[in-house]
Amino acid sequence: MPEIHSFAAPRAANRKISWDLVRAGCVTLVLIYHATYMSVVVHPELGARGFTFPYQVGASLLLVISAYFACVTIGRGPLGRYWWGRVARLLPPFLAAVVVIYAALRLLSPAGWFRPEWRDLVGNLLMLWNWKPADFPFVDGSHWTIPLQLMAFTVAALLYRSRWGHGARLRVLLWLALLVPLAQWPWRISGPPEWYRTAADGLGFHRWHLFVAGVAIRLWCTKRISTAHFLALEVVCLAAHALHSAVWTPGGLVVDWGSTIGVGIGFAVVSLVAAGPDWDRVVPPWLRRPVQWFAGISYGVFLMHQAIGYLVLHWFSALGAGTVVQTAAMLVAGVLLGWALTRLVERPAYRFLMAGYDSLSAFRARRRAAPAPDGTEALSSVGAGSEHR
């Protein structure tokens, strides 16, 4: 099930350069999509860009990669530590990013732009946008993935402890996670009641297929499903993605085929990277360190680049810079802010929270091993493996 710190690179000694390239490529697609397309959708006054990339591909593929790596790592060590590790990696930089972006929008937003209030800050820290978007607007639109990922982590841990996280039951569950949202899709686009929209969007029905795609890739690579079964799952995942982007217009149903095709290509690339050899023989040595560095800070870049980047576009436009310089400035600002968030918050917070977890686990283990009041030694092995399944 989905691993949510997909943007963070694993240790250099254990990772493939191909995974770093894919992660870096996906985050780059996110940056270009927001800088060249969504910026003008949100702020038309910025003016048309010389180059536009209007396809929402990168964030979707990062969720697929997350799901794949969650399957790889979820059985390593105690399950509770796995879950806490994902939360420790994901949540502190997100909370810090929300506060920084809120302050930047309050201080630097030009007249007519969204200037969040205190209530908006609280709503974003609590991640209420998917549930009530009309009441709690995003301070940064990129953050839509975070609550879905946290829920996915929790579901993954609960499933792994149960029979439904293994074998034939897991395969049935994957198909249900695909077919149930597809079955309710006609109702979703027909103007359902607010309670339904709240539940469907809050639980991310229309994104489940991305998690299923990543899990299916892992099952196929480890020969736990056949190639035919794998292809069937991926095709239905792609159909679900096409419907996710579809809207009714006076001329009929319109599908974002560009994004859908891009995600389909991404499915194939992730599958090839997962099943095939590393790309270390074709990646020149001089390129490896920059790619690894960018992959390592890419979660921070993802969190910080969009809303503040739009401010960068505005102020560079006010200085008379051309669209190419504006876009370059937004990309550079996103990378620098992401690097700072990684260095100052993500990594130290993760180390602190994991050290706290390990210290508490060691303390509990010592208490279990301590002699009982009657002089006998407690059975320290009781429950020792309870977190693994």
RODO-2510 file (C-alpha; in nm, 4 decimals, decimal comma):
residues 389
     n   res          X          Y          Z
     1     m     0,0000     0,0000     0,0000
     2     p     0,1083     0,3566    -0,0553
     3     e     0,4286     0,4936     0,0889
     4     i     0,3844     0,8623     0,1244
     5     h     0,7373     0,9916     0,1453
     6     s     0,7784     0,8857    -0,2161
     7     f     0,9500     1,2153    -0,2893
     8     a     1,2267     1,1415    -0,0389
     9     a     1,5103     0,9310    -0,1759
    10     p     1,6299     0,6191     0,0060
    11     r     1,9888     0,5814     0,1217
    12     a     2,2367     0,6259    -0,1584
    13     a     2,4005     0,2887    -0,0995
    14     n     2,0754     0,1006    -0,1517
    15     r     1,8955     0,2902    -0,4239
    16     k     1,8816     0,2740    -0,7982
    17     i     1,9718     0,5843    -0,9911
    18     s     1,6753     0,5010    -1,2128
    19     w     1,4348     0,5610    -0,9224
    20     d     1,5978     0,8951    -0,8487
    21     l     1,5612     0,9923    -1,2138
    22     v     1,1934     0,8985    -1,2154
    23     r     1,1241     1,0879    -0,8929
    24     a     1,3151     1,3913    -1,0127
    25     g     1,1363     1,3768    -1,3465
    26     c     0,7921     1,3590    -1,1842
    27     v     0,8572     1,6565    -0,9571
    28     t     0,9958     1,8505    -1,2543
    29     l     0,6705     1,7832    -1,4402
    30     v     0,4791     1,9182    -1,1402
    31     l     0,6909     2,2345    -1,1389
    32     i     0,6486     2,2945    -1,5124
    33     y     0,2735     2,2241    -1,5008
    34     h     0,2196     2,4820    -1,2272
    35     a     0,4644     2,7395    -1,3653
    36     t     0,3428     2,7376    -1,7261
    37     y    -0,0246     2,6413    -1,6985
    38     m    -0,1913     2,6535    -1,3580
    39     s    -0,0314     2,9883    -1,2773
    40     v    -0,2285     3,1512    -1,5584
    41     v    -0,5453     2,9547    -1,4789
    42     v    -0,5371     3,0853    -1,1217
    43     h    -0,4030     3,4315    -1,2118
    44     p    -0,4977     3,5223    -1,5718
    45     e    -0,3517     3,8682    -1,5195
    46     l    -0,0047     3,7126    -1,5403
    47     g    -0,0558     3,6769    -1,9151
    48     a    -0,0003     3,3878    -2,1540
    49     r     0,3216     3,1900    -2,1281
    50     g     0,5450     3,1298    -2,4275
    51     f     0,5394     2,7562    -2,3496
    52     t     0,2573     2,5676    -2,1785
    53     f     0,2526     2,2198    -2,0278
    54     p    -0,1156     2,1641    -1,9409
    55     y    -0,0961     1,8013    -1,8267
    56     q    -0,1395     1,6941    -1,4648
    57     v     0,0925     1,3955    -1,4681
    58     g     0,3713     1,4349    -1,2129
    59     a     0,1726     1,4330    -0,8885
    60     s    -0,0341     1,1353    -1,0018
    61     l     0,2765     0,9319    -1,0807
    62     l     0,4342     1,0207    -0,7470
    63     l     0,1378     0,8519    -0,5785
    64     v     0,1952     0,5431    -0,7927
    65     i     0,5608     0,5347    -0,6893
    66     s     0,4581     0,5827    -0,3264
    67     a     0,2308     0,2820    -0,3417
    68     y     0,5010     0,0680    -0,4965
    69     f     0,7614     0,1539    -0,2347
    70     a     0,5172     0,1073     0,0494
    71     c     0,4808    -0,2529    -0,0631
    72     v     0,8592    -0,2843    -0,0687
    73     t     0,9151    -0,1488     0,2827
    74     i     0,6058    -0,2261     0,4875
    75     g     0,7320    -0,5676     0,6020
    76     r     1,0703    -0,4413     0,7189
    77     g     1,0736    -0,4147     1,0961
    78     p     0,7857    -0,3465     1,3340
    79     l     0,4691    -0,2281     1,1657
    80     g     0,4171     0,0495     1,4173
    81     r     0,7608     0,1892     1,3431
    82     y     0,6892     0,1750     0,9709
    83     w     0,3685     0,3774     1,0133
    84     w     0,5260     0,6276     1,2496
    85     g     0,8209     0,6687     1,0138
    86     r     0,5942     0,7645     0,7273
    87     v     0,4063     1,0159     0,9424
    88     a     0,7333     1,1540     1,0796
    89     r     0,8612     1,2062     0,7264
    90     l     0,5426     1,3554     0,5866
    91     l     0,3750     1,5684     0,8506
    92     p     0,6370     1,8060     1,0021
    93     p     0,7508     1,9584     0,6705
    94     f     0,3896     1,9887     0,5588
    95     l     0,2920     2,1809     0,8726
    96     a     0,5979     2,4042     0,8424
    97     a     0,5268     2,4676     0,4744
    98     v     0,1685     2,5724     0,5496
    99     v     0,2849     2,8287     0,8057
   100     v     0,5544     2,9720     0,5773
   101     i     0,3220     2,9930     0,2765
   102     y     0,0485     3,1517     0,4884
   103     a     0,2913     3,4187     0,6070
   104     a     0,4195     3,4802     0,2526
   105     l     0,0678     3,5212     0,1136
   106     r    -0,0298     3,7535     0,3973
   107     l     0,2761     3,9735     0,3524
   108     l     0,3428     3,9665    -0,0213
   109     s     0,0155     3,9079    -0,2066
   110     p    -0,0720     4,1970    -0,4404
   111     a    -0,4138     4,3600    -0,4397
   112     g    -0,6862     4,1279    -0,5627
   113     w    -0,4983     3,8062    -0,4811
   114     f    -0,6015     3,5574    -0,2146
   115     r    -0,4844     3,6754     0,1256
   116     p    -0,5585     3,4006     0,3800
   117     e    -0,7041     3,4704     0,7205
   118     w    -0,6340     3,2999     1,0510
   119     r    -0,9245     3,0621     0,9874
   120     d    -0,7668     2,9564     0,6586
   121     l    -0,4403     2,8755     0,8343
   122     v    -0,6172     2,6514     1,0852
   123     g    -0,8199     2,4811     0,8123
   124     n    -0,5068     2,4087     0,6102
   125     l    -0,3114     2,2784     0,9084
   126     l    -0,6039     2,0416     0,9740
   127     m    -0,6200     1,9485     0,6014
   128     l    -0,9898     2,0247     0,5640
   129     w    -0,9891     2,1306     0,1978
   130     n    -1,0855     1,7986     0,0392
   131     w    -1,3775     1,7730     0,2790
   132     k    -1,5015     2,1334     0,2554
   133     p    -1,3215     2,3179    -0,0262
   134     a    -1,5754     2,6023    -0,0342
   135     d    -1,5133     2,6765     0,3323
   136     f    -1,1414     2,6040     0,3537
   137     p    -0,9484     2,7176     0,0436
   138     f    -0,5960     2,5904    -0,0140
   139     v    -0,3056     2,8129     0,0768
   140     d    -0,1168     2,5933    -0,1707
   141     g    -0,2961     2,3735    -0,4226
   142     s    -0,0174     2,1139    -0,4296
   143     h    -0,1089     1,9986    -0,0809
   144     w    -0,4135     1,7988    -0,1946
   145     t    -0,2069     1,4799    -0,1842
   146     i    -0,1127     1,4951     0,1846
   147     p    -0,4338     1,3812     0,3619
   148     l    -0,4926     1,1122     0,1001
   149     q    -0,1437     0,9820     0,1592
   150     l    -0,1834     0,9830     0,5368
   151     m    -0,5069     0,7872     0,5040
   152     a    -0,3385     0,5467     0,2641
   153     f    -0,0549     0,4839     0,5104
   154     t    -0,3005     0,4092     0,7851
   155     v    -0,5085     0,1779     0,5677
   156     a    -0,1921     0,0027     0,4514
   157     a    -0,0802    -0,0646     0,8084
   158     l    -0,4231    -0,1908     0,9136
   159     l    -0,4525    -0,4147     0,6086
   160     y    -0,1059    -0,5579     0,6557
   161     r    -0,1997    -0,6694     1,0060
   162     s    -0,5115    -0,8404     0,8735
   163     r    -0,5815    -1,1216     0,6307
   164     w    -0,7042    -0,8667     0,3764
   165     g    -0,3527    -0,7370     0,3227
   166     h    -0,2205    -1,0635     0,1785
   167     g    -0,2881    -1,3251    -0,0867
   168     a    -0,6140    -1,3624    -0,2716
   169     r    -0,7996    -1,1281    -0,0363
   170     l    -0,5655    -0,8431    -0,1266
   171     r    -0,6259    -0,9023    -0,4955
   172     v    -1,0020    -0,8908    -0,4379
   173     l    -0,9592    -0,5684    -0,2410
   174     l    -0,7609    -0,4088    -0,5230
   175     w    -1,0407    -0,4779    -0,7686
   176     l    -1,2985    -0,3407    -0,5254
   177     a    -1,0909    -0,0246    -0,4815
   178     l    -1,1094     0,0190    -0,8592
   179     l    -1,4641    -0,0875    -0,9354
   180     v    -1,6513     0,0798    -0,6489
   181     p    -1,5414     0,4339    -0,7455
   182     l    -1,6085     0,3529    -1,1126
   183     a    -1,9585     0,2323    -1,0293
   184     q    -2,0436     0,5564    -0,8495
   185     w    -1,8837     0,7813    -1,1125
   186     p    -2,2115     0,8622    -1,2965
   187     w    -2,3601     0,9830    -0,9684
   188     r    -2,0477     1,1817    -0,8883
   189     i    -2,0743     1,3963    -1,2015
   190     s    -2,4541     1,4344    -1,1896
   191     g    -2,4669     1,6843    -0,9027
   192     p    -2,4963     1,4548    -0,5971
   193     p    -2,5932     1,5862    -0,2524
   194     e    -2,3284     1,7622    -0,0485
   195     w    -2,2909     1,4779     0,2009
   196     y    -2,1885     1,2478    -0,0825
   197     r    -1,9437     1,4960    -0,2322
   198     t    -1,7883     1,5502     0,1095
   199     a    -1,7392     1,1779     0,1685
   200     a    -1,6230     1,0957    -0,1853
   201     d    -1,3742     1,3821    -0,2112
   202     g    -1,2614     1,3594     0,1482
   203     l    -1,1808     0,9904     0,1116
   204     g    -1,0332     1,0448    -0,2336
   205     f    -1,2495     0,7942    -0,4242
   206     h    -1,1313     0,9391    -0,7563
   207     r    -0,7629     0,8828    -0,6690
   208     w    -0,7680     0,5254    -0,5400
   209     h    -0,6711     0,3891    -0,8803
   210     l    -0,3263     0,5487    -0,8483
   211     f    -0,2544     0,3544    -0,5318
   212     v    -0,3876     0,0360    -0,6901
   213     a    -0,1566     0,0867    -0,9890
   214     g     0,1501     0,1040    -0,7659
   215     v     0,0525    -0,1999    -0,5623
   216     a    -0,0165    -0,3961    -0,8810
   217     i     0,3307    -0,3131    -1,0121
   218     r     0,4876    -0,4535    -0,6961
   219     l     0,2751    -0,7695    -0,7062
   220     w     0,3690    -0,8250    -1,0694
   221     c     0,7413    -0,7699    -1,0088
   222     t     0,7372    -1,0260    -0,7288
   223     k     0,5348    -1,2723    -0,9416
   224     r     0,2347    -1,2684    -0,7097
   225     i     0,0025    -1,1880    -0,9984
   226     s     0,0293    -1,2941    -1,3601
   227     t     0,1174    -1,0563    -1,6409
   228     a    -0,2389    -1,0810    -1,7739
   229     h    -0,3825    -0,9933    -1,4330
   230     f    -0,1367    -0,7064    -1,3986
   231     l    -0,2239    -0,5634    -1,7396
   232     a    -0,5957    -0,5892    -1,6638
   233     l    -0,5491    -0,3933    -1,3401
   234     e    -0,3375    -0,1259    -1,5096
   235     v    -0,5821    -0,0829    -1,7985
   236     v    -0,8729    -0,0346    -1,5586
   237     c    -0,6595     0,2052    -1,3533
   238     l    -0,5975     0,4080    -1,6673
   239     a    -0,9690     0,4052    -1,7547
   240     a    -1,0448     0,5274    -1,4023
   241     h    -0,7937     0,8074    -1,4489
   242     a    -0,9568     0,9110    -1,7748
   243     l    -1,2971     0,9285    -1,6057
   244     h    -1,1480     1,1180    -1,3115
   245     s    -1,0537     1,3995    -1,5499
   246     a    -1,3776     1,3884    -1,7517
   247     v    -1,6372     1,6652    -1,7348
   248     w    -1,9768     1,7159    -1,8939
   249     t    -2,0003     2,0098    -2,1325
   250     p    -2,2787     2,1274    -2,3654
   251     g    -2,0965     1,9371    -2,6380
   252     g    -2,0794     1,6129    -2,4394
   253     l    -1,8204     1,4354    -2,2294
   254     v    -1,4703     1,5854    -2,2466
   255     v    -1,1721     1,3821    -2,1274
   256     d    -0,8237     1,5161    -2,0604
   257     w    -0,6584     1,2655    -2,2911
   258     g    -0,3211     1,4368    -2,2728
   259     s    -0,2898     1,3826    -1,8973
   260     t    -0,4352     1,0330    -1,9261
   261     i    -0,1849     0,9300    -2,1929
   262     g     0,0952     1,0844    -1,9890
   263     v    -0,0063     0,8850    -1,6810
   264     g    -0,0284     0,5699    -1,8951
   265     i     0,3263     0,6257    -2,0173
   266     g     0,4258     0,6810    -1,6556
   267     f     0,2712     0,3473    -1,5545
   268     a     0,4901     0,1793    -1,8157
   269     v     0,8059     0,3626    -1,7085
   270     v     0,7545     0,2837    -1,3395
   271     s     0,6883    -0,0811    -1,4262
   272     l     1,0070    -0,1034    -1,6322
   273     v     1,2144     0,0605    -1,3603
   274     a     1,0683    -0,1700    -1,0961
   275     a     1,1172    -0,4895    -1,2944
   276     g     1,4309    -0,4084    -1,4882
   277     p     1,7980    -0,3408    -1,4154
   278     d     1,9274    -0,0111    -1,2851
   279     w     2,0111     0,2611    -1,5356
   280     d     2,3547     0,3186    -1,3846
   281     r     2,5256     0,2087    -1,7061
   282     v     2,3546     0,4738    -1,9161
   283     v     2,3501     0,7611    -1,6650
   284     p     2,6833     0,9490    -1,6805
   285     p     2,8657     0,9748    -1,3461
   286     w     2,8571     1,3564    -1,3492
   287     l     2,4773     1,3515    -1,3570
   288     r     2,4215     1,1108    -1,0690
   289     r     2,4963     1,3387    -0,7765
   290     p     2,2715     1,6264    -0,8953
   291     v     1,9880     1,3838    -0,9649
   292     q     2,0246     1,2198    -0,6234
   293     w     2,0396     1,5592    -0,4549
   294     f     1,7234     1,6797    -0,6268
   295     a     1,5408     1,3539    -0,5555
   296     g     1,6373     1,3902    -0,1904
   297     i     1,4819     1,7369    -0,1560
   298     s     1,1900     1,6819    -0,3923
   299     y     0,9247     1,6452    -0,1221
   300     g     1,0208     1,9861     0,0118
   301     v     1,0140     2,1284    -0,3402
   302     f     0,6712     1,9770    -0,3944
   303     l     0,5385     2,1403    -0,0769
   304     m     0,6860     2,4867    -0,1289
   305     h     0,6936     2,5735    -0,4971
   306     q     0,3400     2,6605    -0,6052
   307     a     0,1780     2,9450    -0,4105
   308     i     0,5040     3,1267    -0,3374
   309     g     0,6095     3,0581    -0,6962
   310     y     0,3049     3,2470    -0,8214
   311     l     0,4173     3,5438    -0,6116
   312     v     0,7602     3,5171    -0,7753
   313     l     0,5962     3,5232    -1,1188
   314     h     0,3992     3,8338    -1,0251
   315     w     0,6912     4,0310    -0,8870
   316     f     0,9232     3,9412    -1,1737
   317     s     0,6482     4,0388    -1,4158
   318     a     0,6171     4,3726    -1,2346
   319     l     0,9916     4,4221    -1,2858
   320     g     0,9434     4,3760    -1,6603
   321     a     1,0986     4,0308    -1,6908
   322     g     0,9871     3,8104    -1,9776
   323     t     0,7912     3,4918    -1,9309
   324     v     1,0988     3,2701    -1,9663
   325     v     1,2795     3,4569    -1,6878
   326     q     0,9634     3,4520    -1,4740
   327     t     0,9302     3,0762    -1,5118
   328     a     1,2993     3,0190    -1,4408
   329     a     1,2742     3,2347    -1,1286
   330     m     0,9760     3,0339    -1,0035
   331     l     1,1594     2,7064    -1,0590
   332     v     1,4736     2,8300    -0,8833
   333     a     1,2709     2,9671    -0,5909
   334     g     1,0883     2,6353    -0,5557
   335     v     1,4136     2,4394    -0,5475
   336     l     1,5764     2,6726    -0,2944
   337     l     1,2725     2,6736    -0,0684
   338     g     1,2435     2,2961    -0,0954
   339     w     1,6110     2,2553    -0,0057
   340     a     1,5700     2,4805     0,2969
   341     l     1,2594     2,2949     0,4140
   342     t     1,4378     1,9610     0,3766
   343     r     1,7501     2,0725     0,5636
   344     l     1,5819     2,2740     0,8379
   345     v     1,2625     2,0767     0,9009
   346     e     1,2140     1,7463     0,7212
   347     r     1,5378     1,5680     0,8070
   348     p     1,5911     1,6938     1,1649
   349     a     1,2243     1,6428     1,2529
   350     y     1,2351     1,2911     1,1130
   351     r     1,5476     1,2045     1,3122
   352     f     1,4002     1,3520     1,6296
   353     l     1,0656     1,1755     1,5989
   354     m     1,2199     0,8406     1,5094
   355     a     1,4702     0,8664     1,7960
   356     g     1,1783     0,9340     2,0288
   357     y     0,9904     0,6334     1,8969
   358     d     1,2943     0,4082     1,9339
   359     s     1,3636     0,5348     2,2859
   360     l     1,0048     0,4682     2,3889
   361     s     1,0152     0,1210     2,2323
   362     a     1,3403     0,0421     2,4144
   363     f     1,1933     0,1641     2,7436
   364     r     0,8873    -0,0560     2,6982
   365     a     1,1099    -0,3518     2,6135
   366     r     1,3139    -0,3000     2,9311
   367     r     0,9965    -0,2880     3,1376
   368     r     0,8760    -0,6128     2,9843
   369     a     1,2120    -0,7727     3,0566
   370     a     1,2353    -0,6468     3,4153
   371     p     1,1975    -0,9030     3,6976
   372     a     0,8441    -0,9381     3,8281
   373     p     0,7724    -0,8506     4,1962
   374     d     0,7787    -1,2187     4,2907
   375     g     1,1360    -1,2514     4,1611
   376     t     1,0549    -1,4244     3,8347
   377     e     1,1589    -1,2702     3,5042
   378     a     0,8879    -1,1375     3,2793
   379     l     0,8420    -1,3043     2,9437
   380     s     0,9991    -1,0344     2,7287
   381     s     0,9078    -1,2228     2,4168
   382     v     0,5333    -1,1765     2,4701
   383     g     0,4061    -0,9548     2,1915
   384     a     0,7541    -0,9160     2,0432
   385     g     0,6323    -0,9982     1,6954
   386     s     0,2837    -0,8572     1,7253
   387     e     0,3615    -0,5599     1,5069
   388     h     0,4855    -0,7583     1,2124
   389     r     0,1545    -0,8888     1,0907
***
